[in-house]
């Protein structure tokens, strides 16, 4: 457990402390392959668990609605300046509580209900906040989706351009939650300019790669860039908006007072820590290993016969299409089977999905968390083997206890540092 605060919690609220302890044990003993999850540093946890949780700070540095904000002003400015340096941004808002709220703030700042937006659909790798009908973005705006090639499952930029000129959207959103290939931000920026659209780049998944300059940056091509601060950035759970100076007032007003009240100053402090970490050369090495691990895991799964959507990965994740090798197994069943052998993944929709989102036909895997633990290429080959054997056992209804023991043994070799 984490020091004096958790020791105190164990005495004051043992039921809660026990549940937290069980979750800590789960994280220690499971191979974490959820592409959107990672393990933060002790410094991030220390900041996020600090006395800053006590402070209300509605407004912005130098313009607060409460007294006693001198020190939290310093902290927020520190986070902003580090983010600017890290990404080369003109203006940064570090207050969004999540990536979803960051995206919604951009929409609220620049769009009116009924305006048209052009986005990547969920089943093609997009995100709920990219116009899904169950999300506020799909409820408020007139949504059209560009897609991916039937043959390659990669974004078709020519078709995107044709559709953009046809519908003339007010905004184009580029970014994904389950797309494993490099995104051509320059090309999308040209498309947006050619049809008079604003461009929002959602880099929540690849922000760490962009920060390490291992994926091209959207900063010179997009009007707005949003991200989460967890995932590949390896910080606390939260969001952030970066934009051109000309949109600063609208963006800040959309975050507060439009969508949020008091910012979470303890989380903003955690963001400041993760930006400091991301500015280091060690972070670049980490991201290089994330990419190498993803490539090896992807190639080994292919060698074992799994169908990988788009046939490869250029980033930290890959998407398995189960329909080829396991037509009778849905993503939810595969996720549950792997969870039973201490491998954590998530079901995911795939191109031309026919199943419900609660079943899905795909399985999404990512390497940020296992890389944080120190695992490298040999471990990726081992993990692919464990996944393959677990899936074969699922079909044959065989016992998988040996696979679970091997997964736990692998985790024991790479303990977390908490």
KEMI-388542 format. One line per field, with one value per residue (C-alpha): x, y, z; residue number from 1; chain. Coordinates in steps of 0.5 Angstrom, whole numbers, plus 500, padded with zeros to 3 digits. Layout:
u = [X	...]
v = [Y	...]
w = [Z	...]
i = [NUM	...]
ch = [A	...]
END
This chain:
u = [500	502	505	502	495	493	496	491	485	486	485	479	476	478	473	475	482	481	478	484	489	485	485	493	494	490	494	501	498	495	498	495	494	488	491	488	491	498	501	503	509	510	511	504	500	503	501	494	493	496	492	491	484	482	482	477	479	474	477	484	490	490	482	479	473	476	481	487	489	496	500	495	496	503	501	497	501	507	503	501	508	510	505	506	514	512	507	509	502	500	495	493	487	489	482	478	477	477	478	471	470	475	472	465	468	471	464	461	466	466	459	452	446	445	452	455	461	465	468	471	465	466	466	472	476	473	471	464	465	466	459	456	448	448	453	452	456	451	445	447	450	449	454	457	462	468	471	476	478	474	481	486	482	486	483	481	483	481	474	474	476	470	465	468	467	460	457	461	462	463	468	472	475	481	483	481	481	482	486	493	496	499	495	496	495	498	493	487	489	489	482	479	482	480	472	473	472	475	480	480	485	484	490	488	491	498	499	505	508	507	510	516	516	515	508	507	504	498	500	501	495	489	486	484	488	485	488	487	493	493	494	501	502	502	500	493	486	484	484	487	486	491	489	491	491	485	481	483	478	472	476	477	470	467	471	469	464	460	462	465	466	472	478	481	488	490	490	492	499	499	499	504	509	507	509	516	517	515	520	526	530	528	521	523	526	520	516	521	520	512	513	517	513	507	510	513	506	503	507	507	500	500	504	500	494	490	487	490	485	489	495	500	501	504	503	502	495	493	486	484	478	476	471	476	479	474	467	463	467	465	470	466	467	475	476	473	477	483	481	481	488	490	491	486	484	477	472	472	468	471	470	463	461	455	454	452	457	456	459	463	467	474	479	484	491	496	503	504	502	507	512	512	513	519	517	521	520	521	516	511	513	511	504	502	503	499	493	493	493	488	483	485	482	476	474	476	473	480	483	487	490	497	496	494	500	505	502	502	510	511	508	512	519	516	513	510	514	508]
v = [500	507	510	514	516	509	506	511	509	502	504	508	505	498	495	501	500	492	494	498	493	488	492	494	486	485	491	487	480	481	483	489	490	495	500	506	504	505	506	513	514	515	522	523	519	523	530	527	525	531	537	540	536	541	547	550	555	556	561	561	563	571	571	566	567	564	567	563	561	564	557	553	559	557	550	551	556	550	545	550	552	545	543	548	546	539	540	547	549	557	556	550	549	544	544	539	533	528	527	527	534	537	535	537	544	545	543	548	553	553	550	551	545	543	545	539	535	530	524	517	513	508	502	504	506	513	515	516	523	523	524	517	518	516	521	529	530	526	529	536	536	534	528	525	520	518	511	506	502	495	492	495	498	505	512	513	521	522	519	524	530	528	528	534	538	535	537	542	541	546	542	536	531	527	522	515	510	504	505	502	506	513	519	524	530	535	531	532	540	541	538	542	548	547	546	552	547	548	542	538	533	528	525	522	515	517	524	520	518	525	528	524	526	519	520	527	532	536	542	546	543	543	549	545	539	535	529	525	525	518	513	514	520	516	521	522	521	528	532	538	542	546	551	557	564	566	561	562	566	561	555	557	560	553	549	554	556	553	545	545	549	548	545	539	542	535	532	539	538	531	533	538	532	528	533	534	527	527	532	527	523	517	518	518	511	509	511	507	501	502	502	496	492	493	491	485	483	484	480	474	474	474	468	465	466	472	477	484	489	493	488	492	497	504	506	503	498	493	490	483	481	475	473	470	464	465	466	463	467	474	480	479	472	473	478	474	468	472	476	469	467	474	478	484	487	490	488	492	494	492	495	492	490	486	485	489	494	489	483	486	482	485	485	491	490	495	496	502	499	492	497	501	495	494	488	488	484	477	478	480	473	470	474	472	465	466	469	464	458	461	462	455	453	457	453	447	448	446	448	454	454	453	459	463	461	463	470	471	468	473	479	477	478	485	488	495	500	502]
w = [500	499	505	511	508	506	513	516	511	513	520	519	513	513	508	503	504	503	496	494	497	492	486	488	488	481	478	480	478	471	465	463	455	455	450	454	461	464	471	473	477	485	484	480	485	491	487	486	493	496	500	493	494	499	495	490	485	480	474	472	474	477	475	481	484	491	495	497	490	490	490	486	481	481	480	474	471	471	468	462	461	461	456	452	451	451	445	442	443	443	448	453	458	463	467	463	468	462	454	453	457	453	446	448	450	443	440	445	444	436	434	435	435	428	425	421	424	420	424	424	426	433	429	424	430	433	439	443	443	435	434	437	437	444	446	447	440	436	440	438	432	425	424	418	418	414	414	412	406	406	403	408	414	413	413	406	405	398	400	406	402	397	403	406	400	399	406	408	415	420	424	422	428	427	432	434	440	436	430	429	424	423	422	416	420	414	409	414	415	408	407	413	410	403	405	410	416	423	425	432	433	438	440	447	445	441	446	449	442	439	445	444	437	434	431	427	431	429	432	425	422	427	430	436	439	445	449	456	460	462	457	453	457	463	468	472	469	466	460	456	450	446	441	437	441	437	440	447	450	447	449	456	457	454	460	465	467	461	463	469	476	480	477	480	483	485	478	475	480	477	470	471	474	468	463	467	466	458	457	459	455	459	456	449	450	454	448	443	447	447	439	439	444	440	433	436	439	433	429	433	434	426	426	431	426	429	424	425	423	418	418	422	428	427	434	441	440	435	434	433	428	431	426	421	426	432	428	434	439	441	444	450	451	449	454	460	458	458	464	468	466	469	462	462	455	452	447	441	435	428	421	419	426	426	434	439	443	449	445	439	434	436	442	443	445	447	450	454	461	460	458	464	468	464	459	453	446	449	454	448	445	451	452	445	446	453	449	443	448	452	446	444	451	450	444	446	453	456	463	463	470	467	463	469	473	467	467	474	474	469	473	479	474	473	480	480	484	489]
i = [1	2	3	4	5	6	7	8	9	10	11	12	13	14	15	16	17	18	19	20	21	22	23	24	25	26	27	28	29	30	31	32	33	34	35	36	37	38	39	40	41	42	43	44	45	46	47	48	49	50	51	52	53	54	55	56	57	58	59	60	61	62	63	64	65	66	67	68	69	70	71	72	73	74	75	76	77	78	79	80	81	82	83	84	85	86	87	88	89	90	91	92	93	94	95	96	97	98	99	100	101	102	103	104	105	106	107	108	109	110	111	112	113	114	115	116	117	118	119	120	121	122	123	124	125	126	127	128	129	130	131	132	133	134	135	136	137	138	139	140	141	142	143	144	145	146	147	148	149	150	151	152	153	154	155	156	157	158	159	160	161	162	163	164	165	166	167	168	169	170	171	172	173	174	175	176	177	178	179	180	181	182	183	184	185	186	187	188	189	190	191	192	193	194	195	196	197	198	199	200	201	202	203	204	205	206	207	208	209	210	211	212	213	214	215	216	217	218	219	220	221	222	223	224	225	226	227	228	229	230	231	232	233	234	235	236	237	238	239	240	241	242	243	244	245	246	247	248	249	250	251	252	253	254	255	256	257	258	259	260	261	262	263	264	265	266	267	268	269	270	271	272	273	274	275	276	277	278	279	280	281	282	283	284	285	286	287	288	289	290	291	292	293	294	295	296	297	298	299	300	301	302	303	304	305	306	307	308	309	310	311	312	313	314	315	316	317	318	319	320	321	322	323	324	325	326	327	328	329	330	331	332	333	334	335	336	337	338	339	340	341	342	343	344	345	346	347	348	349	350	351	352	353	354	355	356	357	358	359	360	361	362	363	364	365	366	367	368	369	370	371	372	373	374	375	376	377	378	379	380	381	382	383	384	385	386	387	388	389	390	391	392	393	394	395	396	397	398	399	400	401	402	403	404	405	406	407	408	409	410	411	412	413	414	415	416	417	418]
ch = [A	A	A	A	A	A	A	A	A	A	A	A	A	A	A	A	A	A	A	A	A	A	A	A	A	A	A	A	A	A	A	A	A	A	A	A	A	A	A	A	A	A	A	A	A	A	A	A	A	A	A	A	A	A	A	A	A	A	A	A	A	A	A	A	A	A	A	A	A	A	A	A	A	A	A	A	A	A	A	A	A	A	A	A	A	A	A	A	A	A	A	A	A	A	A	A	A	A	A	A	A	A	A	A	A	A	A	A	A	A	A	A	A	A	A	A	A	A	A	A	A	A	A	A	A	A	A	A	A	A	A	A	A	A	A	A	A	A	A	A	A	A	A	A	A	A	A	A	A	A	A	A	A	A	A	A	A	A	A	A	A	A	A	A	A	A	A	A	A	A	A	A	A	A	A	A	A	A	A	A	A	A	A	A	A	A	A	A	A	A	A	A	A	A	A	A	A	A	A	A	A	A	A	A	A	A	A	A	A	A	A	A	A	A	A	A	A	A	A	A	A	A	A	A	A	A	A	A	A	A	A	A	A	A	A	A	A	A	A	A	A	A	A	A	A	A	A	A	A	A	A	A	A	A	A	A	A	A	A	A	A	A	A	A	A	A	A	A	A	A	A	A	A	A	A	A	A	A	A	A	A	A	A	A	A	A	A	A	A	A	A	A	A	A	A	A	A	A	A	A	A	A	A	A	A	A	A	A	A	A	A	A	A	A	A	A	A	A	A	A	A	A	A	A	A	A	A	A	A	A	A	A	A	A	A	A	A	A	A	A	A	A	A	A	A	A	A	A	A	A	A	A	A	A	A	A	A	A	A	A	A	A	A	A	A	A	A	A	A	A	A	A	A	A	A	A	A	A	A	A	A	A	A	A	A	A	A	A	A	A	A	A	A	A	A	A	A	A	A	A	A	A	A	A	A	A	A	A	A	A	A	A	A	A	A	A	A	A]
END
